Amino acid sequence: MLLGTDKPLQEVHDVALVDLDGVTYRGPEAIPSAPPALAAAREAGMRVVYVTNNANRAPETVAEHLSELGMPTTRDEVMTAAQAGAALLATLVPAEAKVLVVGGHGLVTAVTELGFETVASAEDGPDAVIQGFNPDLRWRDLAEVAYAVQGGAVHVATNLDLTIPNERGIAPGNGSLVQAVVQATGAVPPAAGKPEPAMFHLAAAKADAENPMMIGDRLDTDLKGARAAGYPGLLVLTGVDRAREAILATPDMRPSYIAEDLSGLAEAHPAPRLEDGWWCSGDSRARVVDGVLQAEGGTRIDRVRAACSAAWSTVDAGGHIDIEALPTDGVA
């Protein structure tokens, strides 16, 4: 169930592990609420580490972009899937291994910083191949990965996100490109990025966190990973997953908190309460009757919180939710 706190989240948690796409920005533009909300959180004493499955850009490039968008950031406040992928690679092959890197500059940098020798082709006999997202990847690049894996190279993926949000909509992500290689080789690679817990632990360690919280817009990566790492997760409704997905979330993907956007960091999040068969949040309430979810009153975000509580408690007790009958009046 959703957690509760009578203090703002930015006062309860010492470090925020913050996703990028769909949380702080969409494509080249900042989500309007993000810069002031993060500035207020920092002023309240909360530290920030940005955690992204994007392995294309180097940490300093990500930091520069965030700073340009009004969210001042240093290189040390960024943890990319490229860094996590290189760390995973180091556990699978020796330090002198030859590695074929298929991805962006950030992935090349992360691999070389750990001392690996990078090669340009499967014909160079790589011991391993690491695959990360790059919008300029071609068929030939994916073919090289397949050839290397067929030649015995260890295959590692930075992440398996099937999609990524941008200013134009939802586009194929690294996971979709990895699937093309899997179809050719029959072998599924291990991945380092979210939702794998190691990346969350690496990010928390960067900030010496004692009580970290993950903030994301995707249930299958950000929130699932937070649960796997043992950290509370805040779902913001500014990216991929919205209220409908939260209501239908399986236990391993459920958030601990829900907010419209990052401004929710400055708010207390009282736990929903059960009263006379209704789950209540603020002035909103929700219940499930014969599989039909009913939600009414209060603000939209409180209706979402109440609706999630009602739906989750019903499903966990062995009941069902009629998906076709989910409310659409400002809830799902």
N, C-alpha and C positions, 0 to 999 in steps of 0.2 A: 504493500500500500504506500501511498504518498507519505513522506515524512512531514513533520511539523516543527516550526520554530517561531518563537515570539519575537525574535530579533531579525534584522535584515540579514540576508545570506552573506553579504560582504563583511559582516561582523562575526559570523559564526564560523566561516571557513577561511583559513589563512591564505590559501592559494587557489586560484581559479585556473583550471586547465581548459583553455578555450579553443574550440574549433574555429576554422576560418570561413570557408565557403558556406554561405547560408546563415552564418552567425554574426560575423563582423562585417562582411561585405558580400555583394553579389557581383561577380565579374570585376570590373574596374571601379565600381562605386561602393562607398561605405553604406551599410544599413544605417539610416539616419540616427537611430537611438544608440548605436554602438559607441561612438567616440565619447559622448558625455557620460554614458553609463559606466564605461571602463575608467574614465578619469575620476568619477566619483568613488568607484570601488577602490582605486589606488589611494585616493585621499583618505579613505576610511581604514587603510592599512592592509588591504588585500593585495597580494602579489599575483602576477599574471604570467603564465607560460602558455604560449600558443602551440597547439598540438594539431598538426595537419597531416593528412594522408597524401597530400601533394608532394611528390618526390622530385618534381621538375626543377624547382627553384631552390637555391642555396639559402640557408638561414638568414644571412645578411640581406639577401634580396627581399625575402619575406618581411624582414624588419623594416627595410626602407619603404616598402609598399605600404605597410601599416602606418608608418610615421607620416607618409605623404597624405594618407586618408584621415589624419587627425588623431591617430592612436600611437603616440610615441613608444617605440619598441627598440630594444637592443638585440643583437645577435643571440646573446645568451638566453633570451626569453622566448626562443623558438625551438621547437622540437619537430623535425620533419620525419616522414616515413623513410626518407633516404637515409637519415642517420640511424634509425631503428633497423632498417634493412641491412646496412653495412655491419651493424653490431651483431645481427643474426648470422650473417655470412661468416663472421669471424669465429662463430661457434661450430661451423660446419666444415671449413677448409683451413689448412695451415696458412700462416702469415705470408709465406712466399708464393702463394697460389696465384695463378693467372686468371683474371676475371674479365669476361665479356660484359660490358655495361650497356644496356639498352634502356635509355631514358634521357632525362635532361641533365643540364649542367650540375644541378644540385646533387644528383646521384653520383655522377663522376667524381665530384669533390669529396663526398662522404666516403666513397670507396678508396680513393687515393690517400685520404687523410689517415686511414688505418694501415697504410703501407702495402696494399695489394698492387700487383702489376696489372694494368688494364690492357686489353687487346681489342682489336677492331673487328675480328671476324671469327666465326667458328673454325675456320681453317687454321687459326693460330693455336689450336689445341687448348682452349681454356679449361681450367679445372672446375670453374663455376660460371654461371651466368645470372645476373641480377636484372630484373625487369621492373621498370617504373614508368609512370605516366609522362608522356611528352606529346603535346598536341601535333607535333610535326613528324611523329613516327610513320613509317611507310610499311608496306607489305614486306619489302626486303628486310627490314629490321626484325619483324616478327619471324620471318623465315630463318634468319640467322640464329635466333633463340632456339627455334625448333631443331635446327641442324646441330647446335651445340649440345642440347639435351639428348638427342639421339646418339651423339658421340660419347655420352657418358658424363657430361658436365652436370654438376649440382645446380638445380634451378631454384632460385629464390625470387619471390615477388615482394615489392615494397608494401603493397596492399592489394585487396581484392574488391574494392568499391566498384560495383557494376555501373554506377552513374555518378555524375558530378553536376551540381547546379551552377549556372552562370546567368549573365544578364539576359540571355535569349531563351532560357528554359533549362531542361534537363538533358545532358549530353552523356555519351558513353564514357565510362571511367576506365581506370587501369584494369579492373577486374574483367571487363569485357574484352580487353586486348589480351589479357592472360588466358582467357577462355579459348581464344583463337589458337594459341599455342597448345593448350591442353588437348584440343580436338586433334591436333596434328601428332602429338606425342603420347597421349593417353596417361600422362603423369601430372598430378596436381601438385604444384609447389607449395612449400610452407610460406607464410606471409608474416611480415613484421609489423605492419601498421594496425590501426584500429580495425577490428575489436580485440586484437591480441593484447593481453594485459601488460606485457613487457613494456610496450611503448608508454603506457600510462605511468608505470613505475619509474621509468627513465625520466619522464617529464617532471614528476613529483620530486624526484631526487635532485633535479636541477635547482629547484627552489627551496630545498630543505623543508618540504611541506610536512606538517604534522596532521593537518585536517583538510586535505585537498578535496575539491569538488570539480567534476567534469561538466562542461557546458557544451551542448551540441544541438544539432537540428536533425540528426539521423538516429533512429532507434537501433538499426542493425549494426552500426559501427560505434558511434559516440556513446550511446546509452548502454548497449550490450557490453562494450568494452569497459565502461565504468563499473558495471556490476561484476564483471569478471575480475577486475582489479581490486574490488572491495571498496570502491569510492562512491559516494552519492553522486547522482547525475541530475542536472537541470536541463530539461527540454525546452528550447525556445521555438516558437511557432513562426519563424521567419525564413525557413529553408525548405528542405525536402519533405519532412513528415509534419503533418498537422494534427488537429484534434482527432479526426477519424482514426488515424493510425495509432495514436496514443490510446484511445479507447479500446482498440482491438489488440493491443500489444500483448505478447506472451510474457510470462514472468521474467524470463532472462533478458528482456529488452525494456522493461518498464522503467521510467524515470522516477527519481525520488522527489523531484519538484517540477512544476510546469509554470512557465511564464510566457507572456506574449513575445517579449524580446529581452535584451540584456538589461533593460531598466528594472527587471524583476530582481536584480541583485540588491537593490536598495530597499526592498520590501520584505516584511515578515511573511512567512508562509505557514499560517496555522494549519494543523492537520485536519482534514475533513472528518466529520463526526457523524455517527449514526443516531438519528432521532426519529422514532415512530416509523421505522421502515424506510426512511429517506436518508440518503447520504448528503450532508450539508457542508457547504464551503461558503463562508461569508453569508450573503443573503440568497445564495443559490441552493438548489436541492435537486437530487436525481434519485431515481430508483428503476428497477427492472421488474416489469409485470408481464408474465407469460412470454418472456423473451424479448419484450419490447422495452427499450431504454427511453425513459422520460426524464427530461431536464427542464427546469424552469427557474425564473427569477434571477436577480442579481446581475453581476457583470458577466461578460462572455467568458473570461478566463476562470472565474469561479464556477461557472456552469461546466466548463471543461474538467476542472478538478473534481467536481462532484460527480460528473458523468463517468470519469475514469474510475473513481472509487466504487461506484455502484456496479459498473460493468466488471471490474476485476474481482470484486467480492463474489459476484454471481458466478462467474466462470470458475473461480477457485473452489467454490462449493459444489461444483458439478453441474451447474446450470448452463444455459446457452443464451447467446445474444443474436437476435434477428438482424443480420447485417443490412438487409434491404429496408428495415424499419428504423435505422439510425436517424436521430433528429438532424435536421439541416438548418434550423433557425438559429444560426450563430453559434452552434456547438460543433458539429462534425463537418 
